[in-house]
């Protein structure tokens, strides 16, 4: 029997003491967008009403708009900076500010697309079936989530957080960052509600110029909850220690730079229709 998430996750607006740094997030736009392309390529749907849940700066929304030019598309996020970037990118698309954990559609969508968003939310054993319940008949739920908590990049964040003068502030932050489910959990949660469930895992290999690029990648995402608890001097000390540990974990390639591995979990579930 599938078990609930082993630790609670908190939503993005609860993690953030300040809004997202959109420019820093988009520094790796190509690398962040490729999983969305790969997810969308496997979606089998003639969707007319689409919700891009946790749309961020609109990169995934742009893919959806190109694939479904005649569909009604709504992008949902809780970051004003991200939504501002999304509106500038796609002025013809509707974008709405909501905490995606409490979001409910005003009309049943044919496709809920959630690219690198649901990993911030708790209780996936309840969340995923709830999202399925929002879909129209034959509707599709398409999810992609980073699955990198055990990677050196994330293990070292937690280690540095627990080993320094900031430990009393950062250890509680680390404890809120629970695991997403494993592939069999999502299959067990979705199979009773679905006509078809597809699940796969991909590890992306990103050539980066050095450990500074790894730090920049996570300054725009995973490091934020830690750094938001620190003053400017402490942030510099944290980053210096983190970079030193990363250099040991990601050895330089002979030609320079490093190979940064990034595992991701993909789930597509299709709701039964009238003919099923």
SELUM-217418 format. One record per residue: z, y, x of N, C-alpha, C in turn; chain; residue in three letters. Coordinates in Angstrom, 2 decimals, m for minus. Layout:
// residues N
    n_zz    n_yy    n_xx   ca_zz   ca_yy   ca_xx    c_zz    c_yy    c_xx chaine residu
       Z       Y       X       Z       Y       X       Z       Y       X      A    ALA
...
END
This chain:
// residues 276
    n_zz    n_yy    n_xx   ca_zz   ca_yy   ca_xx    c_zz    c_yy    c_xx chaine residu
    0.00   m1.20    0.86    0.00    0.00    0.00    0.00    1.24    0.88      A    UNK
   m0.82    2.23    0.54   m0.87    3.46    1.33    0.42    4.24    1.19      A    UNK
    0.82    4.85    2.27    2.04    5.63    2.28    1.71    7.11    2.31      A    UNK
    2.61    7.96    1.81    2.39    9.40    1.91    2.34    9.84    3.36      A    UNK
    1.84   11.05    3.58    1.80   11.59    4.93    3.18   11.49    5.55      A    UNK
    3.28   11.07    6.83    4.57   10.83    7.42    5.40   12.08    7.66      A    UNK
    4.77   13.23    7.79    5.49   14.48    7.94    4.79   15.51    7.08      A    UNK
    5.53   16.51    6.55    4.87   17.51    5.72    4.03   18.45    6.56      A    UNK
    2.89   18.81    6.02    2.10   19.87    6.59    2.28   21.11    5.73      A    UNK
    2.07   22.29    6.32    2.20   23.51    5.55    0.86   24.21    5.51      A    UNK
    0.65   24.99    4.45   m0.63   25.64    4.26   m0.84   26.76    5.27      A    UNK
   m2.10   27.17    5.45   m2.45   28.11    6.50   m1.71   29.44    6.34      A    UNK
   m1.56   29.93    5.10   m0.90   31.22    4.95    0.58   31.13    5.28      A    UNK
    1.18   29.96    5.17    2.57   29.80    5.54    2.72   29.67    7.05      A    UNK
    1.69   29.20    7.74    1.74   29.09    9.18    1.56   30.43    9.87      A    UNK
    0.88   31.34    9.21    0.41   32.54    9.90    1.35   33.71    9.72      A    UNK
    1.78   34.28   10.84    2.51   35.54   10.77    1.53   36.70   10.75      A    UNK
    0.28   36.46   11.09   m0.77   37.46   11.03   m2.05   36.74   10.62      A    UNK
   m3.06   37.52   10.25   m4.29   36.90    9.77   m5.03   36.24   10.92      A    UNK
   m6.02   35.42   10.55   m6.79   34.68   11.54   m7.65   35.62   12.37      A    UNK
   m7.84   35.29   13.64   m8.71   36.04   14.53  m10.12   35.48   14.37      A    UNK
  m10.91   36.11   13.52  m12.23   35.57   13.18  m13.15   35.52   14.39      A    UNK
  m13.13   36.58   15.21  m14.02   36.62   16.37  m13.71   35.48   17.33      A    UNK
  m12.43   35.21   17.55  m12.06   34.13   18.45  m12.43   32.78   17.85      A    UNK
  m12.23   32.63   16.55  m12.59   31.38   15.88  m14.09   31.11   16.01      A    UNK
  m14.89   32.17   15.88  m16.35   32.02   15.92  m16.90   31.92   17.33      A    UNK
  m16.05   32.06   18.34  m16.51   31.89   19.72  m17.13   30.51   19.92      A    UNK
  m16.63   29.54   19.15  m17.13   28.16   19.23  m17.81   27.78   17.92      A    UNK
  m18.59   28.70   17.39  m19.21   28.50   16.08  m20.10   27.26   16.05      A    UNK
  m20.92   27.07   17.06  m21.82   25.92   17.07  m21.04   24.62   17.04      A    UNK
  m20.01   24.53   17.89  m19.22   23.30   17.96  m18.44   23.06   16.68      A    UNK
  m17.93   24.11   16.06  m17.17   23.96   14.82  m18.07   23.65   13.63      A    UNK
  m19.32   24.11   13.68  m20.23   23.93   12.55  m20.90   22.57   12.55      A    UNK
  m21.06   21.94   13.72  m21.76   20.66   13.77  m21.13   19.60   12.86      A    UNK
  m19.80   19.45   12.81  m19.24   18.47   11.88  m19.58   18.76   10.42      A    UNK
  m19.65   20.05   10.06  m20.04   20.39    8.69  m21.47   19.96    8.41      A    UNK
  m22.35   20.13    9.39  m23.73   19.66    9.24  m23.77   18.15    9.05      A    UNK
  m22.97   17.45    9.86  m22.97   15.99    9.79  m22.40   15.50    8.47      A    UNK
  m21.39   16.19    7.97  m20.82   15.82    6.67  m21.83   16.06    5.55      A    UNK
  m22.45   17.22    5.55  m23.39   17.57    4.48  m24.61   16.64    4.49      A    UNK
  m25.01   16.18    5.67  m26.17   15.30    5.76  m25.95   13.98    5.03      A    UNK
  m24.68   13.60    4.84  m24.38   12.33    4.18  m24.06   12.50    2.70      A    UNK
  m24.03   13.74    2.21  m23.73   14.00    0.80  m24.98   13.69   m0.03      A    UNK
  m24.81   12.81   m1.01  m25.91   12.47   m1.93  m25.58   13.08   m3.29      A    UNK
  m26.01   14.29   m3.49  m25.66   14.99   m4.73  m26.71   16.05   m5.03      A    UNK
  m27.07   16.18   m6.30  m27.92   17.27   m6.77  m27.04   18.34   m7.40      A    UNK
  m26.10   18.83   m6.63  m25.06   19.72   m7.14  m25.64   21.05   m7.64      A    UNK
  m25.11   21.47   m8.78  m25.46   22.79   m9.32  m24.30   23.77   m9.23      A    UNK
  m23.10   23.24   m9.19  m21.90   24.08   m9.05  m21.10   23.53   m7.86      A    UNK
  m20.89   24.39   m6.84  m20.29   23.94   m5.58  m19.13   24.85   m5.21      A    UNK
  m18.07   24.24   m4.70  m16.95   24.99   m4.14  m16.80   24.61   m2.68      A    UNK
  m16.81   25.62   m1.80  m16.54   25.41   m0.38  m15.07   25.75   m0.18      A    UNK
  m14.24   24.73   m0.14  m12.78   24.91   m0.15  m12.28   25.07    1.28      A    UNK
  m11.67   26.23    1.55  m11.30   26.56    2.93  m12.53   26.96    3.72      A    UNK
  m13.30   27.89    3.16  m14.63   28.22    3.68  m14.60   28.95    5.00      A    UNK
  m13.45   29.53    5.39  m13.38   30.27    6.64  m14.39   31.41    6.68      A    UNK
  m15.08   31.59    7.81  m16.02   32.71    7.94  m17.37   32.46    7.31      A    UNK
  m17.51   31.39    6.55  m18.74   31.17    5.79  m19.79   30.35    6.51      A    UNK
  m19.46   29.75    7.65  m20.47   28.96    8.35  m20.84   27.72    7.54      A    UNK
  m19.85   27.05    6.97  m20.15   25.88    6.13  m20.82   26.31    4.83      A    UNK
  m20.42   27.46    4.29  m21.03   27.96    3.07  m22.52   28.24    3.27      A    UNK
  m22.84   28.73    4.45  m24.24   29.01    4.77  m25.06   27.72    4.76      A    UNK
  m24.50   26.65    5.26  m25.19   25.35    5.22  m25.40   24.90    3.78      A    UNK
  m24.38   25.08    2.95  m24.48   24.68    1.56  m25.54   25.51    0.82      A    UNK
  m25.58   26.80    1.11  m26.55   27.68    0.45  m27.98   27.30    0.84      A    UNK
  m28.18   26.88    2.08  m29.51   26.47    2.51  m29.92   25.14    1.88      A    UNK
  m28.96   24.24    1.73  m29.25   22.92    1.13  m29.44   23.03   m0.38      A    UNK
  m28.68   23.92   m1.01  m28.71   24.05   m2.48  m29.00   25.51   m2.86      A    UNK
  m30.22   25.98   m2.65  m30.52   27.40   m2.87  m30.38   27.86   m4.31      A    UNK
  m30.45   26.95   m5.27  m30.35   27.34   m6.68  m28.97   27.08   m7.28      A    UNK
  m28.03   26.61   m6.48  m26.70   26.28   m6.99  m25.81   27.52   m7.05      A    UNK
  m24.82   27.43   m7.92  m23.76   28.43   m7.94  m22.70   27.98   m6.92      A    UNK
  m22.48   28.81   m5.90  m21.57   28.45   m4.82  m20.41   29.44   m4.77      A    UNK
  m19.21   28.91   m4.68  m18.01   29.74   m4.55  m17.29   29.31   m3.27      A    UNK
  m17.02   30.26   m2.38  m16.22   29.99   m1.20  m14.78   30.42   m1.44      A    UNK
  m13.85   29.58   m1.04  m12.42   29.83   m1.28  m11.67   29.77    0.05      A    UNK
  m10.87   30.78    0.33  m10.04   30.78    1.53   m8.86   31.72    1.27      A    UNK
   m7.83   31.63    2.13   m6.68   32.52    1.94   m6.58   33.60    3.01      A    UNK
   m7.59   33.71    3.86   m7.58   34.71    4.93   m8.52   35.85    4.60      A    UNK
   m8.00   37.07    4.57   m8.84   38.23    4.30   m9.88   38.43    5.40      A    UNK
   m9.48   38.20    6.66  m10.44   38.37    7.75  m11.57   37.36    7.64      A    UNK
  m11.22   36.11    7.35  m12.25   35.09    7.22  m13.18   35.41    6.04      A    UNK
  m12.60   35.80    4.93  m13.42   36.12    3.76  m14.31   37.33    4.01      A    UNK
  m13.80   38.31    4.76  m14.63   39.46    5.11  m15.85   39.06    5.92      A    UNK
  m15.64   38.16    6.88  m16.76   37.67    7.68  m17.73   36.86    6.83      A    UNK
  m17.19   36.07    5.90  m18.04   35.25    5.03  m18.89   36.13    4.12      A    UNK
  m18.29   37.18    3.56  m19.05   38.07    2.67  m20.14   38.81    3.43      A    UNK
  m19.85   39.19    4.68  m20.87   39.86    5.49  m22.01   38.91    5.82      A    UNK
  m21.70   37.65    6.04  m22.70   36.64    6.37  m23.57   36.31    5.15      A    UNK
  m22.94   36.21    3.96  m23.62   35.76    2.75  m23.28   36.70    1.59      A    UNK
  m23.87   37.88    1.56  m23.52   38.84    0.51  m23.86   38.39   m0.90      A    UNK
  m24.73   37.41   m1.04  m25.09   36.94   m2.38  m24.22   35.84   m2.92      A    UNK
  m23.23   35.40   m2.14  m22.35   34.31   m2.55  m21.00   34.88   m2.98      A    UNK
  m20.38   34.23   m3.95  m19.05   34.64   m4.42  m17.98   34.02   m3.54      A    UNK
  m17.07   34.85   m3.05  m15.94   34.38   m2.26  m14.65   34.85   m2.90      A    UNK
  m13.68   33.94   m2.97  m12.42   34.22   m3.65  m11.24   33.89   m2.74      A    UNK
  m10.21   34.71   m2.85   m9.00   34.47   m2.05   m8.01   33.66   m2.86      A    UNK
   m7.69   32.47   m2.36   m6.68   31.61   m2.97   m6.00   30.80   m1.87      A    UNK
   m4.76   30.44   m2.08   m4.13   29.39   m1.29   m4.80   28.09   m1.72      A    UNK
   m5.51   27.44   m0.81   m6.31   26.30   m1.23   m5.45   25.13   m1.70      A    UNK
   m4.17   25.12   m1.33   m3.29   24.06   m1.81   m3.01   24.15   m3.29      A    UNK
   m3.01   25.37   m3.84   m2.76   25.56   m5.26   m3.99   25.89   m6.06      A    UNK
   m5.15   25.80   m5.44   m6.40   26.17   m6.11   m6.74   25.20   m7.23      A    UNK
   m7.27   25.76   m8.32   m7.83   24.99   m9.43   m9.13   25.68   m9.85      A    UNK
  m10.19   24.91  m10.13  m11.46   25.54  m10.50  m11.43   26.02  m11.95      A    UNK
  m12.20   27.07  m12.22  m12.32   27.54  m13.60  m13.29   26.67  m14.40      A    UNK
  m14.19   25.99  m13.71  m15.12   25.03  m14.33  m15.30   23.87  m13.36      A    UNK
  m15.58   22.69  m13.88  m15.65   21.50  m13.04  m16.85   21.58  m12.09      A    UNK
  m16.62   21.55  m10.78  m17.75   21.58   m9.84  m18.39   20.20   m9.68      A    UNK
  m19.64   20.22   m9.23  m20.34   18.98   m8.89  m20.04   18.54   m7.46      A    UNK
  m19.65   19.50   m6.63  m19.35   19.20   m5.22  m18.20   20.08   m4.76      A    UNK
  m17.16   19.44   m4.24  m16.10   20.14   m3.51  m16.27   19.77   m2.05      A    UNK
  m16.53   20.76   m1.23  m16.81   20.58    0.19  m15.65   21.20    0.96      A    UNK
  m14.96   20.42    1.76  m13.78   20.90    2.48  m13.93   20.53    3.95      A    UNK
  m14.42   21.48    4.74  m14.68   21.24    6.16  m13.56   21.84    7.01      A    UNK
  m12.81   20.98    7.69  m11.74   21.42    8.61  m10.75   22.35    7.91      A    UNK
  m10.30   21.96    6.73   m9.36   22.77    5.97   m8.16   21.98    5.47      A    UNK
   m8.37   20.78    4.96   m7.29   20.06    4.29   m6.21   19.57    5.24      A    UNK
   m6.50   19.55    6.54   m5.48   19.11    7.50   m4.28   20.04    7.53      A    UNK
   m4.41   21.24    6.98   m3.30   22.19    6.93   m2.40   21.98    5.73      A    UNK
   m2.78   21.10    4.82   m2.06   20.95    3.56   m1.22   19.68    3.53      A    UNK
   m0.14   19.68    2.74    0.75   18.52    2.67    0.30   17.50    1.62      A    UNK
    0.93   16.33    1.69    0.90   15.35    0.61   m0.52   14.97    0.19      A    UNK
   m1.28   14.47    1.14   m2.66   14.10    0.83   m2.75   12.98   m0.20      A    UNK
   m1.70   12.19   m0.32   m1.72   11.12   m1.33   m1.74   11.70   m2.74      A    UNK
   m1.32   12.95   m2.90   m1.41   13.66   m4.18   m2.59   14.62   m4.20      A    UNK
   m2.84   15.28   m3.08   m3.87   16.29   m3.00   m5.27   15.72   m3.27      A    UNK
   m5.61   14.63   m2.59   m6.97   14.11   m2.69   m7.29   13.61   m4.10      A    UNK
   m6.41   12.83   m4.75   m6.69   12.49   m6.15   m6.78   13.71   m7.07      A    UNK
   m5.97   14.74   m6.79   m6.04   15.95   m7.63   m7.41   16.61   m7.50      A    UNK
   m7.93   16.70   m6.28   m9.25   17.28   m6.09  m10.31   16.46   m6.81      A    UNK
  m10.19   15.14   m6.78  m11.13   14.29   m7.51  m11.09   14.58   m9.01      A    UNK
   m9.90   14.86   m9.53   m9.77   15.11  m10.97  m10.47   16.39  m11.39      A    UNK
  m10.69   17.30  m10.46  m11.35   18.57  m10.79  m12.86   18.42  m10.92      A    UNK
  m13.44   17.34  m10.40  m14.89   17.19  m10.34  m15.50   16.84  m11.70      A    UNK
  m16.73   17.26  m11.87  m17.52   16.81  m13.01  m17.92   15.35  m12.81      A    UNK
  m18.39   14.70  m13.88  m18.91   13.34  m13.75  m19.99   13.30  m12.68      A    UNK
  m19.98   12.23  m11.89  m20.91   12.07  m10.77  m20.65   13.08   m9.66      A    UNK
  m19.56   13.83   m9.76  m19.25   14.82   m8.75  m18.84   14.19   m7.43      A    UNK
  m18.90   14.99   m6.38  m18.67   14.49   m5.02  m17.60   15.33   m4.32      A    UNK
  m16.68   14.64   m3.67  m15.68   15.26   m2.80  m16.05   14.92   m1.37      A    UNK
  m16.31   15.94   m0.54  m16.73   15.74    0.85  m15.73   16.44    1.76      A    UNK
  m15.09   15.67    2.63  m13.99   16.16    3.46  m14.27   15.86    4.93      A    UNK
  m13.98   16.82    5.79  m13.95   16.59    7.24  m12.67   17.22    7.77      A    UNK
  m11.95   16.46    8.61  m10.69   16.96    9.17  m10.58   16.58   10.64      A    UNK
  m10.10   17.50   11.49   m9.77   17.11   12.86   m8.73   15.99   12.84      A    UNK
   m8.90   15.04   13.74   m7.98   13.90   13.85   m7.51   13.81   15.31      A    UNK
   m6.96   14.92   15.80   m6.73   15.05   17.24   m5.27   15.22   17.63      A    UNK
   m4.36   14.90   16.73   m2.95   15.12   17.06   m2.52   14.35   18.31      A    UNK
   m3.12   13.20   18.57   m2.73   12.40   19.73   m3.56   12.74   20.98      A    UNK
   m4.51   13.65   20.85   m5.28   14.07   22.02   m4.41   14.90   22.97      A    UNK
   m4.74   14.92   24.28   m3.93   15.71   25.21   m3.76   17.17   24.80      A    UNK
   m4.81   17.77   24.25   m4.73   19.18   23.85   m3.57   19.44   22.91      A    UNK
   m3.32   18.52   21.98   m2.26   18.72   21.00   m0.92   18.17   21.47      A    UNK
   m0.95   17.04   22.15    0.30   16.50   22.69    0.93   17.49   23.67      A    UNK
    0.10   18.17   24.46    0.62   19.13   25.43    1.14   20.39   24.75      A    UNK
    0.54   20.79   23.64    1.12   21.91   22.88    2.56   21.60   22.51      A    UNK
    2.77   20.41   21.98    4.11   20.03   21.53    5.07   19.91   22.72      A    UNK
    4.56   19.38   23.83    5.42   19.22   25.00    5.87   20.58   25.53      A    UNK
    4.93   21.52   25.66    5.28   22.85   26.16    6.20   23.56   25.18      A    UNK
    5.96   23.36   23.88    6.83   23.98   22.87    8.26   23.49   22.98      A    UNK
    8.44   22.22   23.34    9.78   21.63   23.39   10.46   21.82   24.74      A    UNK
    9.73   22.30   25.73   10.25   22.37   27.10   10.17   23.80   27.62      A    UNK
   11.01   24.66   27.07   11.01   26.05   27.50   12.07   26.84   26.77      A    UNK
   12.25   28.10   27.12   13.28   28.92   26.49   13.03   29.19   25.01      A    UNK
   11.84   28.87   24.55   11.45   29.08   23.15   11.65   27.84   22.29      A    UNK
   12.22   26.79   22.85   12.26   25.49   22.16   12.92   25.59   20.79      A    UNK
   13.99   26.37   20.66   14.69   26.45   19.38   13.82   27.02   18.28      A    UNK
   12.82   27.85   18.66   11.90   28.43   17.67   10.67   27.56   17.46      A    UNK
   10.20   26.89   18.51    8.92   26.20   18.43    9.03   24.73   18.04      A    UNK
   10.13   24.08   18.34   10.26   22.68   17.93   10.18   22.54   16.41      A    UNK
   10.85   23.41   15.62   10.67   23.30   14.16    9.22   23.49   13.72      A    UNK
    8.47   24.35   14.42    7.06   24.53   14.10    6.30   23.23   14.36      A    UNK
    6.58   22.62   15.52    5.90   21.37   15.86    6.19   20.27   14.84      A    UNK
    7.39   20.27   14.31    7.77   19.22   13.36    7.09   19.37   12.01      A    UNK
    6.59   20.57   11.71    5.88   20.75   10.44    4.45   20.23   10.51      A    UNK
    3.99   19.89   11.71    2.58   19.58   11.90    2.38   18.07   11.87      A    UNK
    2.42   17.54   10.67    2.34   16.09   10.52    0.93   15.56   10.68      A    UNK
    0.84   14.26   10.70   m0.44   13.57   10.81   m1.19   13.60    9.49      A    UNK
   m2.51   13.68    9.58   m3.30   13.36    8.40   m3.23   11.85    8.21      A    UNK
   m3.68   11.37    7.06   m3.69    9.93    6.85   m4.70    9.23    7.75      A    UNK
   m4.61    7.91    7.83   m5.63    7.15    8.53   m6.73    6.78    7.54      A    UNK
   m7.82    6.25    8.04   m8.98    6.01    7.19   m8.65    5.13    5.99      A    UNK
   m7.79    4.12    6.18   m7.47    3.22    5.07   m6.65    3.91    3.99      A    UNK
   m5.86    4.92    4.37   m5.12    5.68    3.36   m6.08    6.36    2.39      A    UNK
   m7.07    7.04    2.94   m8.01    7.76    2.07   m8.82    6.80    1.21      A    UNK
   m9.15    5.66    1.77   m9.85    4.65    0.97   m8.96    4.18   m0.18      A    UNK
   m7.70    3.90    0.09   m6.79    3.43   m0.95   m6.54    4.49   m2.01      A    UNK
   m6.43    5.76   m1.58   m6.17    6.83   m2.55   m7.38    7.12   m3.42      A    UNK
   m8.58    6.94   m2.88   m9.79    7.36   m3.57  m10.52    6.23   m4.30      A    UNK
  m10.43    5.01   m3.81  m11.22    3.93   m4.38  m10.98    3.75   m5.88      A    UNK
   m9.75    3.80   m6.39   m9.57    3.61   m7.84  m10.19    4.72   m8.68      A    UNK
  m10.51    5.86   m8.05  m11.02    7.02   m8.78  m12.51    7.23   m8.57      A    UNK
  m13.14    6.36   m7.79  m14.49    6.64   m7.30  m15.46    5.51   m7.60      A    UNK
  m16.72    5.91   m7.78  m17.80    4.92   m7.85  m18.21    4.49   m6.45      A    UNK
  m18.00    5.37   m5.47  m18.39    5.06   m4.10  m17.52    5.87   m3.15      A    UNK
  m17.06    5.24   m2.08  m16.28    5.92   m1.04  m16.90    5.60    0.31      A    UNK
  m17.18    6.64    1.09  m17.69    6.46    2.45  m16.72    7.15    3.42      A    UNK
  m16.35    6.44    4.47  m15.43    6.99    5.46  m15.95    6.65    6.84      A    UNK
  m15.92    7.61    7.73  m16.30    7.33    9.11  m15.55    8.29   10.06      A    UNK
  m15.55    7.94   11.31  m14.90    8.73   12.35  m15.91    9.03   13.45      A    UNK
  m15.85   10.24   13.96  m16.72   10.64   15.06  m15.89   11.38   16.10      A    UNK
  m16.09   11.04   17.36  m15.48   11.81   18.45  m16.58   12.64   19.10      A    UNK
  m16.47   13.95   18.99  m17.44   14.87   19.59  m17.04   15.12   21.04      A    UNK
  m18.03   15.20   21.88  m17.81   15.49   23.30  m18.40   16.87   23.59      A    UNK
  m17.52   17.83   23.83  m17.96   19.22   24.04  m17.84   19.58   25.52      A    UNK
  m18.95   19.84   26.20  m18.85   20.38   27.56  m18.36   21.83   27.50      A    UNK
  m17.25   22.11   28.17  m16.69   23.45   28.20  m16.55   23.91   29.65      A    UNK
  m16.56   25.22   29.89  m16.54   25.72   31.27  m15.23   25.49   32.01      A    UNK
  m14.14   25.27   31.28  m12.86   25.06   31.94  m11.72   25.06   30.95      A    UNK
  m10.48   24.93   31.47   m9.33   24.84   30.57   m9.10   26.14   29.81      A    UNK
   m9.57   27.25   30.36   m9.44   28.51   29.62  m10.19   28.47   28.31      A    UNK
  m11.31   27.76   28.28  m12.07   27.62   27.04  m11.33   26.76   26.04      A    UNK
  m10.62   25.73   26.51   m9.79   24.92   25.60   m8.71   25.78   24.97      A    UNK
   m8.08   26.62   25.78   m7.05   27.53   25.27   m7.65   28.47   24.23      A    UNK
   m8.80   29.05   24.53   m9.45   29.96   23.58   m9.78   29.24   22.28      A    UNK
  m10.22   27.98   22.37  m10.54   27.21   21.17   m9.32   27.18   20.25      A    UNK
   m8.16   26.88   20.81   m6.98   26.70   19.98   m6.21   27.99   19.73      A    UNK
   m6.47   29.04   20.50   m5.90   30.34   20.14   m6.37   30.74   18.74      A    UNK
   m7.59   30.31   18.40   m8.14   30.63   17.08   m7.74   29.65   16.00      A    UNK
   m6.90   28.65   16.34   m6.52   27.67   15.33   m5.15   27.08   15.65      A    UNK
   m5.11   25.94   16.36   m3.88   25.18   16.49   m2.75   25.82   17.24      A    UNK
   m3.03   26.73   18.18   m1.97   27.40   18.92   m1.30   28.52   18.13      A    UNK
   m1.95   29.02   17.12   m1.46   30.20   16.42   m0.05   30.05   15.89      A    UNK
    0.31   28.94   15.24    1.69   28.83   14.73    2.74   28.92   15.83      A    UNK
    2.42   28.46   17.04    3.35   28.58   18.15    3.39   30.00   18.69      A    UNK
    2.23   30.56   18.97    2.18   31.88   19.59    2.71   32.97   18.68      A    UNK
    2.59   32.78   17.37    3.10   33.77   16.42    4.62   33.91   16.48      A    UNK
    5.31   32.93   17.04    6.77   32.97   17.14    7.25   33.64   18.42      A    UNK
    6.33   34.01   19.32    6.70   34.48   20.65    6.35   35.95   20.84      A    UNK
    7.09   36.63   21.74    6.70   37.98   22.10    5.60   37.91   23.15      A    UNK
    5.07   39.07   23.53    3.90   39.09   24.40    4.16   38.40   25.74      A    UNK
    5.31   38.65   26.33    5.63   38.04   27.62    5.75   36.52   27.48      A    UNK
    6.41   36.08   26.44    6.56   34.65   26.22    5.21   33.98   25.97      A    UNK
    4.32   34.66   25.26    3.00   34.09   25.02    2.27   33.84   26.33      A    UNK
    2.35   34.81   27.25    1.70   34.64   28.54    2.29   33.45   29.29      A    UNK
    3.62   33.31   29.24    4.28   32.19   29.92    3.88   30.85   29.29      A    UNK
    3.83   30.82   27.97    3.44   29.60   27.26    2.02   29.20   27.64      A    UNK
    1.10   30.16   27.60   m0.30   29.86   27.90   m0.46   29.42   29.35      A    UNK
    0.25   30.07   30.27    0.17   29.69   31.68    0.61   28.24   31.87      A    UNK
    1.72   27.86   31.23    2.21   26.48   31.35    1.23   25.51   30.67      A    UNK
    0.73   25.89   29.54   m0.22   25.03   28.80   m1.48   24.81   29.61      A    UNK
   m2.01   25.86   30.24   m3.22   25.73   31.03   m3.00   24.81   32.23      A    UNK
   m1.83   24.89   32.84   m1.52   24.04   33.98   m1.53   22.57   33.55      A    UNK
   m0.92   22.28   32.41   m0.89   20.90   31.91   m2.28   20.43   31.51      A    UNK
   m3.07   21.31   30.92   m4.44   20.94   30.53   m5.29   20.59   31.75      A    UNK
   m5.10   21.32   32.85   m5.89   21.07   34.05   m5.66   19.66   34.57      A    UNK
   m4.45   19.14   34.40   m4.16   17.77   34.82   m4.76   16.75   33.84      A    UNK
   m4.79   17.12   32.56   m5.25   16.18   31.53   m6.77   16.12   31.42      A    UNK
   m7.46   17.21   31.76   m8.92   17.28   31.66   m9.50   17.59   33.04      A    UNK
   m9.74   16.56   33.83  m10.24   16.79   35.19  m11.63   17.43   35.17      A    UNK
  m11.88   18.25   36.18  m13.16   18.94   36.27  m14.28   17.94   36.55      A    UNK
  m15.44   18.17   35.94  m16.62   17.36   36.20  m17.22   17.72   37.56      A    UNK
  m17.97   16.81   38.18  m18.55   17.10   39.50  m19.39   18.38   39.54      A    UNK
  m20.09   18.67   38.46  m20.91   19.89   38.42  m20.17   21.11   37.90      A    UNK
  m18.87   20.97   37.66  m18.09   22.06   37.11  m17.85   21.90   35.63      A    UNK
  m16.85   22.57   35.12  m16.50   22.47   33.71  m15.76   21.18   33.42      A    UNK
  m15.61   20.88   32.14  m14.91   19.67   31.71  m15.51   19.17   30.42      A    UNK
  m15.17   17.92   30.07  m15.60   17.33   28.81  m14.41   17.27   27.87      A    UNK
  m14.54   17.96   26.75  m13.46   18.11   25.79  m13.75   17.20   24.60      A    UNK
  m12.91   16.18   24.39  m13.11   15.23   23.30  m12.39   15.71   22.05      A    UNK
  m13.10   15.60   20.92  m12.56   16.11   19.65  m12.84   15.11   18.53      A    UNK
  m11.89   14.23   18.19  m12.10   13.26   17.11  m11.99   13.92   15.73      A    UNK
  m12.81   13.45   14.80  m12.77   13.97   13.43  m12.94   12.82   12.43      A    UNK
  m12.31   12.99   11.27  m12.38   12.00   10.19  m13.19   12.58    9.04      A    UNK
  m14.11   11.77    8.50  m15.00   12.19    7.42  m14.78   11.29    6.21      A    UNK
  m14.76   11.90    5.04  m14.58   11.15    3.79  m15.52   11.74    2.74      A    UNK
  m16.27   10.87    2.07  m17.07   11.28    0.91  m16.76   10.32   m0.23      A    UNK
  m16.34   10.88   m1.36  m16.05   10.07   m2.55  m16.84   10.63   m3.72      A    UNK
  m17.47    9.74   m4.46  m18.27   10.13   m5.61  m17.57    9.65   m6.89      A    UNK
  m17.38   10.57   m7.80  m16.70   10.28   m9.05  m17.63    9.49   m9.99      A    UNK
  m17.09    8.56  m10.75  m17.95    7.84  m11.71  m18.60    8.79  m12.71      A    UNK
  m19.78    8.43  m13.16  m20.47    9.21  m14.18  m20.55    8.45  m15.48      A    UNK
  m21.27    9.01  m16.43  m21.37    8.40  m17.76  m22.01    7.02  m17.70      A    UNK
  m22.89    6.80  m16.70  m23.60    5.53  m16.63  m22.78    4.46  m15.91      A    UNK
  m21.68    4.84  m15.28  m20.88    3.86  m14.51  m19.97    3.05  m15.43      A    UNK
END
